[in-house]
Amino acid sequence: MSTKARELNSSNEVSVVMVVGVNGTGKTTSAAKLASHLKQSGNSVVLAAADTFRAAAVDQLQTWGARIGVEVISGKDGAEPASVAFDAAIRTKALNSDYLIVDTAGRLHNKSDLMAELEKVKRVVEKTLAVNEVLLVIDATTGQNGIAQAKIFTEAVAVTGLIVTKLDGSARGGVALAIESALDIPIKFIGTGESDHDFAVFAPAAYISGLISD
């Protein structure tokens, strides 16, 4: 298990969380669920719809924002992800919100393009606000490929924590423990279903008990 803290890294001012991962892992939904979780804990939150290469992701985040009462910053169709993230950072700072959560692209034409785009988003946000967390979303049904994914994202944007999704079925998410062990990246949250309540802080004892139970 990782020796690093499982709590969200935060600052005294605005805390910025980038949510990264390949498409299909539940990345956009996880960004929204995290926003809901933080809001329910008494924090003010802004969401940035910076996965502009997938129109459905922007629409999805706006729908979630309306449902949970969180402002979503988005750009025009085809807007640059970094531009949306920058606008969101400016807006969040002006509102003096507690958190900015940035949903990022999960697929571009090739891997190097995607990683360069994520690096750019992080760099542009940090012109205004420090990025406190980069959370990688891993699908619990992913096999050993998950470790390769984690290595690639970590090289690009220094992943600080994991969100493990789709733990609602037979998937036990053992790959997440493998990633923790290999890269010393702590699991911070788990997603177990579709609603905003199906999201929780990771509890190691309960998780391991589930892994080894029949």
MDTraj code that builds the backbone (N, CA, C; nanometers):
import mdtraj as md
import numpy as np

residues = "MET SER THR LYS ALA ARG GLU LEU ASN SER SER ASN GLU VAL SER VAL VAL MET VAL VAL GLY VAL ASN GLY THR GLY LYS THR THR SER ALA ALA LYS LEU ALA SER HIS LEU LYS GLN SER GLY ASN SER VAL VAL LEU ALA ALA ALA ASP THR PHE ARG ALA ALA ALA VAL ASP GLN LEU GLN THR TRP GLY ALA ARG ILE GLY VAL GLU VAL ILE SER GLY LYS ASP GLY ALA GLU PRO ALA SER VAL ALA PHE ASP ALA ALA ILE ARG THR LYS ALA LEU ASN SER ASP TYR LEU ILE VAL ASP THR ALA GLY ARG LEU HIS ASN LYS SER ASP LEU MET ALA GLU LEU GLU LYS VAL LYS ARG VAL VAL GLU LYS THR LEU ALA VAL ASN GLU VAL LEU LEU VAL ILE ASP ALA THR THR GLY GLN ASN GLY ILE ALA GLN ALA LYS ILE PHE THR GLU ALA VAL ALA VAL THR GLY LEU ILE VAL THR LYS LEU ASP GLY SER ALA ARG GLY GLY VAL ALA LEU ALA ILE GLU SER ALA LEU ASP ILE PRO ILE LYS PHE ILE GLY THR GLY GLU SER ASP HIS ASP PHE ALA VAL PHE ALA PRO ALA ALA TYR ILE SER GLY LEU ILE SER ASP".split()
xyz = np.array([
    [0.0849, -0.1207, 0.0000],
    [0.0000, 0.0000, 0.0000],
    [0.0876, 0.1246, 0.0000],
    [0.0348, 0.2304, -0.0576],
    [0.1100, 0.3554, -0.0634],
    [0.1272, 0.4148, 0.0759],
    [0.2410, 0.4789, 0.0952],
    [0.2674, 0.5466, 0.2223],
    [0.2183, 0.6908, 0.2203],
    [0.1708, 0.7348, 0.1043],
    [0.1296, 0.8745, 0.0897],
    [-0.0130, 0.8960, 0.1389],
    [-0.0428, 1.0203, 0.1777],
    [-0.1747, 1.0532, 0.2325],
    [-0.2847, 1.0316, 0.1291],
    [-0.4007, 0.9857, 0.1769],
    [-0.5143, 0.9639, 0.0871],
    [-0.6076, 1.0855, 0.0816],
    [-0.5868, 1.1812, 0.1705],
    [-0.6698, 1.3016, 0.1660],
    [-0.6299, 1.3856, 0.0444],
    [-0.7261, 1.4640, -0.0040],
    [-0.6954, 1.5551, -0.1141],
    [-0.5926, 1.6587, -0.0698],
    [-0.4929, 1.6791, -0.1521],
    [-0.4010, 1.7904, -0.1284],
    [-0.4779, 1.9195, -0.1532],
    [-0.4666, 2.0144, -0.0634],
    [-0.5396, 2.1400, -0.0799],
    [-0.4519, 2.2557, -0.0354],
    [-0.4960, 2.3750, -0.0733],
    [-0.4213, 2.4949, -0.0363],
    [-0.5107, 2.5859, 0.0468],
    [-0.4512, 2.6908, 0.0988],
    [-0.5288, 2.7859, 0.1782],
    [-0.6190, 2.8708, 0.0910],
    [-0.5860, 2.8771, -0.0383],
    [-0.6687, 2.9558, -0.1304],
    [-0.7504, 2.8590, -0.2152],
    [-0.7452, 2.8718, -0.3466],
    [-0.8190, 2.7817, -0.4339],
    [-0.7364, 2.6549, -0.4566],
    [-0.7993, 2.5408, -0.4414],
    [-0.7327, 2.4135, -0.4698],
    [-0.7775, 2.3646, -0.6075],
    [-0.6810, 2.3244, -0.6895],
    [-0.7117, 2.2800, -0.8256],
    [-0.6862, 2.1301, -0.8376],
    [-0.7862, 2.0594, -0.8905],
    [-0.7764, 1.9154, -0.9134],
    [-0.7958, 1.8886, -1.0620],
    [-0.6953, 1.8327, -1.1274],
    [-0.7102, 1.7855, -1.2649],
    [-0.7513, 1.6390, -1.2606],
    [-0.8519, 1.6036, -1.3410],
    [-0.8966, 1.4648, -1.3504],
    [-0.8581, 1.4132, -1.4887],
    [-0.7738, 1.3091, -1.4918],
    [-0.7206, 1.2573, -1.6175],
    [-0.7523, 1.1083, -1.6300],
    [-0.7371, 1.0572, -1.7529],
    [-0.7615, 0.9151, -1.7765],
    [-0.8088, 0.8930, -1.9180],
    [-0.8059, 0.7691, -1.9631],
    [-0.8502, 0.7393, -2.0988],
    [-1.0025, 0.7416, -2.1044],
    [-1.0558, 0.7680, -2.2222],
    [-1.2013, 0.7681, -2.2380],
    [-1.2583, 0.6308, -2.2060],
    [-1.3768, 0.6324, -2.1462],
    [-1.4439, 0.5071, -2.1138],
    [-1.4231, 0.4602, -1.9713],
    [-1.3380, 0.5301, -1.8970],
    [-1.3115, 0.4890, -1.7585],
    [-1.4112, 0.5490, -1.6598],
    [-1.4898, 0.6469, -1.7067],
    [-1.5786, 0.7184, -1.6150],
    [-1.5166, 0.8471, -1.5653],
    [-1.4269, 0.9019, -1.6458],
    [-1.3502, 1.0213, -1.6064],
    [-1.4400, 1.1433, -1.5834],
    [-1.5241, 1.1744, -1.6802],
    [-1.6099, 1.2932, -1.6684],
    [-1.7086, 1.2778, -1.5530],
    [-1.7675, 1.1596, -1.5425],
    [-1.8595, 1.1333, -1.4316],
    [-1.7886, 1.1459, -1.2980],
    [-1.6644, 1.0968, -1.2911],
    [-1.5880, 1.1051, -1.1660],
    [-1.5579, 1.2495, -1.1278],
    [-1.5281, 1.3330, -1.2275],
    [-1.5048, 1.4754, -1.2001],
    [-1.6293, 1.5375, -1.1371],
    [-1.7461, 1.5038, -1.1926],
    [-1.8718, 1.5578, -1.1405],
    [-1.9026, 1.5031, -1.0019],
    [-1.8789, 1.3747, -0.9824],
    [-1.9050, 1.3139, -0.8510],
    [-1.8128, 1.3727, -0.7439],
    [-1.6878, 1.3985, -0.7814],
    [-1.5955, 1.4614, -0.6866],
    [-1.6447, 1.6011, -0.6504],
    [-1.6933, 1.6745, -0.7502],
    [-1.7487, 1.8081, -0.7237],
    [-1.8656, 1.7993, -0.6262],
    [-1.9529, 1.7020, -0.6479],
    [-2.0679, 1.6832, -0.5590],
    [-2.0224, 1.6469, -0.4181],
    [-1.9251, 1.5580, -0.4089],
    [-1.8706, 1.5164, -0.2790],
    [-1.8138, 1.6355, -0.2024],
    [-1.7380, 1.7196, -0.2721],
    [-1.6765, 1.8359, -0.2076],
    [-1.7825, 1.9382, -0.1677],
    [-1.8831, 1.9542, -0.2528],
    [-1.9900, 2.0505, -0.2207],
    [-2.0683, 2.0042, -0.0978],
    [-2.0966, 1.8749, -0.0920],
    [-2.1700, 1.8211, 0.0224],
    [-2.0896, 1.8341, 0.1516],
    [-1.9584, 1.8480, 0.1369],
    [-1.8724, 1.8672, 0.2540],
    [-1.8591, 2.0148, 0.2913],
    [-1.9349, 2.1016, 0.2213],
    [-1.9379, 2.2430, 0.2567],
    [-1.8453, 2.3319, 0.1766],
    [-1.7883, 2.2783, 0.0682],
    [-1.6972, 2.3571, -0.0148],
    [-1.7693, 2.4179, -0.1352],
    [-1.7145, 2.5308, -0.1831],
    [-1.7631, 2.5878, -0.3089],
    [-1.6744, 2.5350, -0.4209],
    [-1.7372, 2.4976, -0.5331],
    [-1.6669, 2.4266, -0.6395],
    [-1.7033, 2.4826, -0.7766],
    [-1.6053, 2.4868, -0.8659],
    [-1.6270, 2.5182, -1.0074],
    [-1.5731, 2.4014, -1.0890],
    [-1.6455, 2.3640, -1.1945],
    [-1.6024, 2.2586, -1.2858],
    [-1.5585, 2.3196, -1.4180],
    [-1.4525, 2.2658, -1.4763],
    [-1.4065, 2.3093, -1.6084],
    [-1.4242, 2.1949, -1.7075],
    [-1.5008, 2.2201, -1.8136],
    [-1.5257, 2.1184, -1.9163],
    [-1.4173, 2.1284, -2.0230],
    [-1.2977, 2.0789, -1.9904],
    [-1.1836, 2.0932, -2.0807],
    [-1.1597, 1.9706, -2.1679],
    [-1.2544, 1.8741, -2.1665],
    [-1.2478, 1.7635, -2.2625],
    [-1.3245, 1.8083, -2.3864],
    [-1.2697, 1.9074, -2.4549],
    [-1.3420, 1.9715, -2.5653],
    [-1.3387, 1.8892, -2.6936],
    [-1.2594, 1.7840, -2.6974],
    [-1.2533, 1.6999, -2.8169],
    [-1.3717, 1.6047, -2.8236],
    [-1.4469, 1.5957, -2.7158],
    [-1.5622, 1.5069, -2.7104],
    [-1.6822, 1.5895, -2.6642],
    [-1.7633, 1.6315, -2.7615],
    [-1.8770, 1.7188, -2.7305],
    [-1.9667, 1.6584, -2.6231],
    [-1.9796, 1.5267, -2.6255],
    [-2.0655, 1.4601, -2.5269],
    [-2.0143, 1.4813, -2.3851],
    [-1.8825, 1.4939, -2.3698],
    [-1.8254, 1.5148, -2.2364],
    [-1.8644, 1.6508, -2.1817],
    [-1.8625, 1.7524, -2.2677],
    [-1.9011, 1.8875, -2.2262],
    [-2.0479, 1.8887, -2.1856],
    [-2.1335, 1.8297, -2.2704],
    [-2.2769, 1.8220, -2.2402],
    [-2.3013, 1.7462, -2.1101],
    [-2.2291, 1.6367, -2.0942],
    [-2.2442, 1.5530, -1.9752],
    [-2.2095, 1.6316, -1.8492],
    [-2.1006, 1.7055, -1.8546],
    [-2.0582, 1.7816, -1.7375],
    [-2.1560, 1.8951, -1.7073],
    [-2.2083, 1.9590, -1.8120],
    [-2.3067, 2.0661, -1.7913],
    [-2.4341, 2.0115, -1.7277],
    [-2.4747, 1.8921, -1.7701],
    [-2.5927, 1.8276, -1.7113],
    [-2.5696, 1.7971, -1.5640],
    [-2.4517, 1.7433, -1.5349],
    [-2.4170, 1.7164, -1.3956],
    [-2.4130, 1.8453, -1.3131],
    [-2.3527, 1.9487, -1.3699],
    [-2.3423, 2.0761, -1.2993],
    [-2.4781, 2.1304, -1.2589],
    [-2.5732, 2.1231, -1.3533],
    [-2.7093, 2.1697, -1.3247],
    [-2.7732, 2.0855, -1.2149],
    [-2.7445, 1.9564, -1.2169],
    [-2.8053, 1.8646, -1.1201],
    [-2.7520, 1.8879, -0.9792],
    [-2.6222, 1.9118, -0.9668],
    [-2.5623, 1.9227, -0.8329],
    [-2.5422, 2.0675, -0.7884],
    [-2.5771, 2.1633, -0.8760],
    [-2.5675, 2.3037, -0.8378],
    [-2.4269, 2.3579, -0.8365],
    [-2.3472, 2.3172, -0.9379],
    [-2.2085, 2.3636, -0.9488],
    [-2.1901, 2.4314, -1.0851],
    [-2.1252, 2.5480, -1.0855],
    [-2.1016, 2.6193, -1.2109],
    [-2.0015, 2.5430, -1.2974],
    [-2.0345, 2.5327, -1.4277],
    [-1.9470, 2.4648, -1.5231],
    [-1.8973, 2.5663, -1.6255],
    [-1.7660, 2.5766, -1.6384],
    [-1.7066, 2.6659, -1.7376],
    [-1.6752, 2.5842, -1.8630],
    [-1.7284, 2.6275, -1.9755],
    [-1.7017, 2.5583, -2.1016],
    [-1.6747, 2.6614, -2.2098],
    [-1.6215, 2.6160, -2.3214],
    [-1.5916, 2.7061, -2.4323],
    [-1.6852, 2.6813, -2.5490],
    [-1.6592, 2.7490, -2.6579],
    [-1.7352, 2.7239, -2.7796],
    [-1.6952, 2.5882, -2.8359],
    [-1.7744, 2.5355, -2.9294],
    [-1.7419, 2.4076, -2.9916],
    [-1.6007, 2.4119, -3.0485],
    [-1.5226, 2.3102, -3.0148],
    [-1.3871, 2.3028, -3.0679],
    [-1.2873, 2.3920, -2.9985],
    [-1.3252, 2.4481, -2.8860],
    [-1.2331, 2.5359, -2.8118],
    [-1.1111, 2.4578, -2.7651],
    [-1.0007, 2.5276, -2.7500],
    [-0.8790, 2.4650, -2.6986],
    [-0.9002, 2.4249, -2.5524],
    [-0.8660, 2.3020, -2.5151],
    [-0.8804, 2.2602, -2.3755],
    [-0.8084, 2.3549, -2.2787],
    [-0.6875, 2.3960, -2.3148],
    [-0.6106, 2.4836, -2.2257],
    [-0.6784, 2.6189, -2.2092],
    [-0.7443, 2.6653, -2.3146],
    [-0.8162, 2.7926, -2.3084],
    [-0.9327, 2.7841, -2.2097],
    [-1.0068, 2.6734, -2.2166],
    [-1.1190, 2.6532, -2.1241],
    [-1.0673, 2.6451, -1.9805],
    [-0.9585, 2.5718, -1.9611],
    [-0.9014, 2.5565, -1.8273],
    [-0.8529, 2.6909, -1.7733],
    [-0.7936, 2.7710, -1.8602],
    [-0.7450, 2.9030, -1.8180],
    [-0.8620, 2.9918, -1.7766],
    [-0.9680, 2.9950, -1.8594],
    [-1.0871, 3.0745, -1.8264],
    [-1.1473, 3.0292, -1.6934],
    [-1.1473, 2.8982, -1.6730],
    [-1.2037, 2.8439, -1.5487],
    [-1.1198, 2.8847, -1.4284],
    [-0.9880, 2.8865, -1.4454],
    [-0.8995, 2.9275, -1.3351],
    [-0.9235, 3.0739, -1.2988],
    [-0.9377, 3.1585, -1.4007],
    [-0.9651, 3.3007, -1.3775],
    [-1.0983, 3.3181, -1.3041],
    [-1.2008, 3.2460, -1.3513],
    [-1.3345, 3.2546, -1.2918],
    [-1.3330, 3.2048, -1.1467],
    [-1.2664, 3.0926, -1.1229],
    [-1.2622, 3.0350, -0.9886],
    [-1.1911, 3.1281, -0.8915],
    [-1.0833, 3.1890, -0.9381],
    [-1.0097, 3.2824, -0.8535],
    [-1.0951, 3.4057, -0.8218],
    [-1.1688, 3.4540, -0.9228],
    [-1.2550, 3.5710, -0.9020],
    [-1.3660, 3.5410, -0.8010],
    [-1.4186, 3.4173, -0.8066],
    [-1.5252, 3.3767, -0.7141],
    [-1.4704, 3.3415, -0.5755],
    [-1.3365, 3.3232, -0.5692],
    [-1.2717, 3.2764, -0.4470],
    [-1.3325, 3.1442, -0.3998],
    [-1.3595, 3.0564, -0.4969],
    [-1.4132, 2.9240, -0.4641],
    [-1.3045, 2.8388, -0.3989],
    [-1.3485, 2.7342, -0.3312],
    [-1.2529, 2.6461, -0.2639],
    [-1.1818, 2.5528, -0.3611],
    [-1.2558, 2.5061, -0.4619],
    [-1.1997, 2.4076, -0.5545],
    [-1.2335, 2.4386, -0.7001],
    [-1.1369, 2.4101, -0.7863],
    [-1.1601, 2.4021, -0.9306],
    [-1.1259, 2.2597, -0.9718],
    [-1.2221, 2.1927, -1.0368],
    [-1.1998, 2.0567, -1.0873],
    [-1.2013, 2.0624, -1.2391],
    [-1.0926, 2.0176, -1.3007],
    [-1.0764, 2.0266, -1.4457],
    [-1.0887, 1.8883, -1.5075],
    [-1.1945, 1.8687, -1.5871],
    [-1.2076, 1.7456, -1.6654],
    [-1.1238, 1.7616, -1.7917],
    [-1.0419, 1.6630, -1.8230],
    [-0.9482, 1.6760, -1.9344],
    [-0.9763, 1.5723, -2.0429],
    [-0.9123, 1.5908, -2.1572],
    [-0.9303, 1.4990, -2.2697],
    [-0.8758, 1.3608, -2.2352],
    [-0.9420, 1.2587, -2.2890],
    [-0.8972, 1.1218, -2.2671],
    [-0.8500, 1.0536, -2.3935],
    [-0.8692, 1.1194, -2.5074],
    [-0.8232, 1.0591, -2.6315],
    [-0.7975, 1.1660, -2.7356],
    [-0.6812, 1.1636, -2.7953],
    [-0.6500, 1.2469, -2.9112],
    [-0.6008, 1.1539, -3.0216],
    [-0.5407, 1.2097, -3.1242],
    [-0.4996, 1.1273, -3.2378],
    [-0.3949, 1.0244, -3.1997],
    [-0.3072, 1.0611, -3.1097],
    [-0.2095, 0.9633, -3.0620],
    [-0.1682, 0.9996, -2.9197],
    [-0.0955, 0.9087, -2.8588],
    [-0.0587, 0.9219, -2.7179],
    [0.0235, 1.0476, -2.6895],
    [0.1190, 1.0775, -2.7771],
    [0.2055, 1.1935, -2.7511],
    [0.1271, 1.3235, -2.7597],
    [0.0303, 1.3308, -2.8520],
    [-0.0562, 1.4496, -2.8611],
    [-0.1347, 1.4688, -2.7323],
    [-0.1895, 1.3588, -2.6809],
    [-0.2698, 1.3650, -2.5591],
    [-0.1856, 1.4130, -2.4417],
    [-0.0683, 1.3563, -2.4261],
    [0.0163, 1.3937, -2.3136],
    [0.0630, 1.5395, -2.3242],
    [0.0933, 1.5822, -2.4465],
    [0.1323, 1.7222, -2.4667],
    [0.0167, 1.8153, -2.4313],
    [-0.1049, 1.7750, -2.4660],
    [-0.2226, 1.8568, -2.4352],
    [-0.2435, 1.8666, -2.2851],
    [-0.2284, 1.7555, -2.2139],
    [-0.2452, 1.7567, -2.0684],
    [-0.1385, 1.8435, -2.0018],
    [-0.0161, 1.8331, -2.0498],
    [0.0918, 1.9176, -1.9966],
    [0.0592, 2.0648, -2.0172],
    [0.0030, 2.0969, -2.1343],
    [-0.0315, 2.2353, -2.1658],
    [-0.1423, 2.2862, -2.0740],
    [-0.2441, 2.2032, -2.0524],
    [-0.3540, 2.2414, -1.9626],
    [-0.2996, 2.2738, -1.8239],
    [-0.2141, 2.1861, -1.7732],
    [-0.1578, 2.2072, -1.6392],
    [-0.0748, 2.3355, -1.6350],
    [0.0057, 2.3555, -1.7372],
    [0.0940, 2.4730, -1.7435],
    [0.0131, 2.6025, -1.7476],
    [-0.0943, 2.6026, -1.8250],
    [-0.1767, 2.7231, -1.8413],
    [-0.2529, 2.7546, -1.7129],
    [-0.3086, 2.6521, -1.6490],
    [-0.3788, 2.6736, -1.5219],
    [-0.2839, 2.7333, -1.4192],
    [-0.1602, 2.6832, -1.4190],
    [-0.0648, 2.7275, -1.3167],
    [-0.0137, 2.8696, -1.3386],
    [-0.0544, 2.9333, -1.4472],
    [-0.0283, 3.0770, -1.4620],
    [-0.1139, 3.1567, -1.3638],
    [-0.2251, 3.0954, -1.3206],
    [-0.3197, 3.1621, -1.2312],
    [-0.3283, 3.0956, -1.0942],
    [-0.3356, 2.9632, -1.0945],
    [-0.3540, 2.8875, -0.9707],
    [-0.2645, 2.7644, -0.9713],
    [-0.2150, 2.7251, -0.8558],
    [-0.1343, 2.6031, -0.8458],
    [-0.2243, 2.4804, -0.8582],
    [-0.1779, 2.3798, -0.9299],
    [-0.2496, 2.2526, -0.9386],
    [-0.2078, 2.1664, -0.8192],
    [-0.3044, 2.1344, -0.7330],
    [-0.2754, 2.0606, -0.6104],
    [-0.2811, 1.9101, -0.6287],
    [-0.3686, 1.8664, -0.7190],
    [-0.3889, 1.7228, -0.7385],
    [-0.4047, 1.6920, -0.8869],
    [-0.3510, 1.5767, -0.9282],
    [-0.3823, 1.5189, -1.0592],
    [-0.4312, 1.3776, -1.0310],
    [-0.5617, 1.3571, -1.0452],
    [-0.6227, 1.2283, -1.0137],
    [-0.6442, 1.1487, -1.1414],
    [-0.5884, 1.0289, -1.1455],
    [-0.6034, 0.9399, -1.2603],
    [-0.7198, 0.8448, -1.2349],
    [-0.8139, 0.8413, -1.3300],
    [-0.9300, 0.7528, -1.3192],
    [-0.8961, 0.6185, -1.3842],
    [-0.9077, 0.5117, -1.3060],
    [-0.8797, 0.3763, -1.3534],
    [-1.0066, 0.2924, -1.3415],
    [-1.0437, 0.2271, -1.4497],
    [-1.1580, 0.1365, -1.4523],
    [-1.1184, 0.0071, -1.3807],
    [-1.2000, -0.0350, -1.2828],
    [-1.1676, -0.1549, -1.2044],
    [-1.1591, -0.2808, -1.2902],
    [-1.2220, -0.2776, -1.4076],
    [-1.2199, -0.3962, -1.4932],
    [-1.0938, -0.4011, -1.5803],
    [-1.0131, -0.2947, -1.5746],
    [-0.8888, -0.2905, -1.6514],
    [-0.7880, -0.3890, -1.5918],
    [-0.7187, -0.4609, -1.6779],
    [-0.6175, -0.5548, -1.6304],
    [-0.4846, -0.4860, -1.6091],
    [-0.3788, -0.5572, -1.6376],
    [-0.2440, -0.5038, -1.6164],
    [-0.2158, -0.3816, -1.7038],
    [-0.2964, -0.3615, -1.8074],
    [-0.2840, -0.2416, -1.8907],
    [-0.2969, -0.1149, -1.8067],
    [-0.3649, -0.1266, -1.6931],
    [-0.3827, -0.0116, -1.6055],
    [-0.2505, 0.0434, -1.5543],
    [-0.1550, -0.0444, -1.5287],
    [-0.0240, 0.0008, -1.4812],
    [0.0470, 0.0802, -1.5904],
    [0.0368, 0.0310, -1.7147],
    [0.0975, 0.1027, -1.8280],
    [0.0334, 0.2405, -1.8440],
    [-0.1002, 0.2462, -1.8317],
    [-0.1710, 0.3751, -1.8387],
    [-0.1182, 0.4704, -1.7316],
    [-0.1075, 0.4202, -1.6105],
    [-0.0652, 0.5042, -1.4987],
    [0.0756, 0.5587, -1.5204],
    [0.1636, 0.4762, -1.5735],
    [0.3013, 0.5207, -1.5986],
    [0.3036, 0.6337, -1.7013],
    [0.2261, 0.6182, -1.8078],
    [0.2236, 0.7195, -1.9143],
    [0.1712, 0.8531, -1.8614],
    [0.0591, 0.8474, -1.7892],
    [0.0010, 0.9715, -1.7359],
    [0.0926, 1.0345, -1.6312],
    [0.1571, 0.9522, -1.5503],
    [0.2459, 1.0051, -1.4468],
    [0.3648, 1.0769, -1.5077],
    [0.4179, 1.0221, -1.6162],
    [0.5309, 1.0869, -1.6842],
    [0.4912, 1.2234, -1.7384],
    [0.3662, 1.2360, -1.7815],
    [0.3213, 1.3614, -1.8429],
    [0.2822, 1.4663, -1.7396],
    [0.2046, 1.4267, -1.6390],
    [0.1466, 1.5275, -1.5488],
    [0.1588, 1.4927, -1.4005],
    [0.2496, 1.4034, -1.3643],
    [0.2762, 1.3731, -1.2229],
    [0.1484, 1.3423, -1.1445],
    [0.0908, 1.2258, -1.1718],
    [-0.0318, 1.1819, -1.1043],
    [-0.0081, 1.1730, -0.9534],
    [-0.1043, 1.2248, -0.8768],
    [-0.0905, 1.2271, -0.7308],
    [-0.1872, 1.1328, -0.6595],
    [-0.2854, 1.0809, -0.7322],
    [-0.3827, 0.9929, -0.6687],
    [-0.4672, 0.9218, -0.7729],
    [-0.5398, 0.8189, -0.7290],
    [-0.6238, 0.7391, -0.8176],
    [-0.7701, 0.7473, -0.7762],
    [-0.8573, 0.7456, -0.8770],
    [-1.0000, 0.7208, -0.8560],
    [-1.0295, 0.5887, -0.9268],
    [-1.0774, 0.4909, -0.8535],
    [-1.1092, 0.3609, -0.9122],
    [-1.2600, 0.3534, -0.9347],
    [-1.3001, 0.3304, -1.0592],
    [-1.4421, 0.3309, -1.0944],
    [-1.4911, 0.1900, -1.1271],
    [-1.6231, 0.1795, -1.1357],
    [-1.6912, 0.0560, -1.1772],
    [-1.6634, -0.0604, -1.0826],
    [-1.6629, -0.0282, -0.9542],
    [-1.6474, -0.1318, -0.8520],
    [-1.7828, -0.1866, -0.8074],
    [-1.8846, -0.1710, -0.8926],
    [-2.0190, -0.2112, -0.8549],
    [-2.0520, -0.3526, -0.8998],
    [-1.9702, -0.4106, -0.9864],
    [-1.9986, -0.5448, -1.0355],
    [-1.9031, -0.6464, -0.9765],
    [-1.8629, -0.7398, -1.0602],
    [-1.7721, -0.8446, -1.0130],
    [-1.6280, -0.7961, -1.0063],
    [-1.6004, -0.6823, -1.0676],
    [-1.4635, -0.6307, -1.0683],
    [-1.4189, -0.5967, -0.9263],
    [-1.3012, -0.6425, -0.8912],
    [-1.2483, -0.6153, -0.7579],
    [-1.1463, -0.5010, -0.7598],
    [-1.1026, -0.4623, -0.8787],
    [-1.0114, -0.3485, -0.8852],
    [-0.8726, -0.3756, -0.8336],
    [-0.8290, -0.5014, -0.8406],
    [-0.6954, -0.5351, -0.7912],
    [-0.5856, -0.4591, -0.8620],
    [-0.6118, -0.4186, -0.9874],
    [-0.5097, -0.3437, -1.0616],
    [-0.4731, -0.2141, -0.9903],
    [-0.5694, -0.1556, -0.9192],
    [-0.5419, -0.0304, -0.8485],
    [-0.4378, -0.0523, -0.7391],
    [-0.4477, -0.1651, -0.6708],
    [-0.3469, -0.1968, -0.5693],
    [-0.2109, -0.2209, -0.6341],
    [-0.2135, -0.2805, -0.7535],
    [-0.0883, -0.3034, -0.8262],
    [-0.0239, -0.1704, -0.8640],
    [-0.1065, -0.0735, -0.9037],
    [-0.0546, 0.0592, -0.9383],
    [0.0021, 0.1272, -0.8137],
    [-0.0712, 0.1172, -0.7035],
    [-0.0207, 0.1728, -0.5763],
    [0.1178, 0.1179, -0.5461],
    [0.1301, -0.0127, -0.5586],
    [0.2550, -0.0796, -0.5238],
    [0.3687, -0.0422, -0.6193],
    [0.3374, -0.0393, -0.7491],
    [0.4412, -0.0153, -0.8496],
    [0.4872, 0.1300, -0.8534],
    [0.3926, 0.2232, -0.8368],
    [0.4236, 0.3650, -0.8587],
    [0.4072, 0.4513, -0.7337],
    [0.3645, 0.3900, -0.6225],
    [0.3409, 0.4628, -0.4974],
    [0.2448, 0.5806, -0.5179],
    [0.1346, 0.5504, -0.5879],
    [0.0275, 0.6494, -0.6078],
    [-0.0937, 0.6016, -0.5279],
    [-0.1383, 0.6767, -0.4278],
    [-0.2474, 0.6291, -0.3425],
    [-0.3844, 0.6341, -0.4094],
    [-0.4651, 0.5316, -0.3831],
    [-0.6065, 0.5362, -0.4213],
    [-0.6736, 0.6347, -0.3270],
    [-0.7433, 0.7329, -0.3830],
    [-0.8072, 0.8344, -0.2975],
    [-0.9596, 0.8228, -0.2948],
    [-1.0190, 0.7803, -0.4077],
    [-1.1651, 0.7694, -0.4134],
    [-1.2040, 0.6461, -0.4934],
    [-1.3262, 0.5960, -0.4668],
    [-1.3815, 0.4875, -0.5466],
    [-1.5216, 0.5249, -0.5947],
    [-1.5550, 0.4785, -0.7138],
    [-1.6886, 0.4974, -0.7698],
    [-1.7543, 0.3620, -0.7837],
    [-1.8783, 0.3498, -0.7379],
    [-1.9446, 0.2183, -0.7368],
    [-2.0755, 0.2155, -0.8147],
    [-2.1152, 0.3261, -0.8750],
    [-2.2419, 0.3282, -0.9472],
    [-2.2582, 0.4573, -1.0237],
    [-2.3810, 0.4853, -1.0653],
    [-2.4066, 0.5974, -1.1550],
    [-2.4415, 0.7284, -1.0842],
    [-2.4983, 0.7209, -0.9637],
    [-2.5443, 0.8446, -0.8992],
    [-2.4293, 0.9153, -0.8286],
    [-2.4531, 1.0423, -0.7938],
    [-2.3474, 1.1189, -0.7275],
    [-2.3193, 1.0651, -0.5876],
    [-2.4105, 0.9815, -0.5343],
    [-2.3872, 0.9235, -0.4012],
    [-2.2998, 0.7979, -0.4093],
    [-2.2845, 0.7445, -0.5321],
    [-2.2045, 0.6227, -0.5505],
    [-2.0568, 0.6576, -0.5672],
    [-2.0049, 0.7283, -0.4694],
    [-1.8682, 0.7804, -0.4759],
    [-1.8235, 0.8003, -0.3326],
    [-1.7056, 0.7521, -0.2995],
    [-1.6645, 0.7577, -0.1588],
    [-1.5133, 0.7685, -0.1467],
    [-1.4714, 0.8192, -0.0325],
    [-1.3288, 0.8187, 0.0024],
    [-1.2862, 0.6729, 0.0165],
    [-1.1691, 0.6411, -0.0327],
    [-1.1187, 0.5036, -0.0279],
    [-1.0896, 0.4608, 0.1152],
    [-1.1427, 0.3448, 0.1532],
    [-1.1188, 0.2882, 0.2867],
    [-1.0399, 0.1583, 0.2681],
    [-0.9091, 0.1587, 0.2938],
    [-0.8242, 0.0425, 0.2640],
    [-0.8711, -0.0881, 0.3268],
    [-0.9094, -0.0851, 0.4540],
    [-0.9463, -0.2093, 0.5230],
    [-1.0670, -0.2755, 0.4570],
    [-1.1689, -0.1942, 0.4278],
    [-1.2902, -0.2487, 0.3658],
    [-1.2611, -0.3001, 0.2249],
    [-1.1755, -0.2296, 0.1547],
    [-1.1409, -0.2663, 0.0178],
    [-1.0682, -0.4007, 0.0161],
    [-0.9691, -0.4145, 0.1013],
    [-0.8911, -0.5396, 0.1052],
    [-0.9793, -0.6558, 0.1498],
    [-1.0701, -0.6297, 0.2432],
    [-1.1634, -0.7323, 0.2872],
    [-1.2474, -0.7813, 0.1696],
    [-1.2904, -0.6868, 0.0842],
    [-1.3683, -0.7229, -0.0340],
    [-1.2871, -0.8026, -0.1344],
    [-1.1596, -0.7694, -0.1465],
    [-1.0725, -0.8392, -0.2413],
    [-1.0531, -0.9850, -0.2043],
    [-1.0431, -1.0126, -0.0741],
    [-1.0087, -1.1487, -0.0323],
    [-1.1300, -1.2321, 0.0070],
    [-1.2479, -1.1691, 0.0090],
    [-1.3676, -1.2446, 0.0458],
    [-1.4144, -1.3299, -0.0734],
    [-1.4868, -1.4344, -0.0440],
    [-1.5354, -1.5221, -0.1511],
    [-1.6499, -1.4558, -0.2253],
])
top = md.Topology()
chain = top.add_chain()
for i, resn in enumerate(residues, 1):
    res = top.add_residue(resn, chain, resSeq=i)
    for name in ("N", "CA", "C"):
        top.add_atom(name, md.element.get_by_symbol(name[0]), res)
traj = md.Trajectory(xyz[None], top)
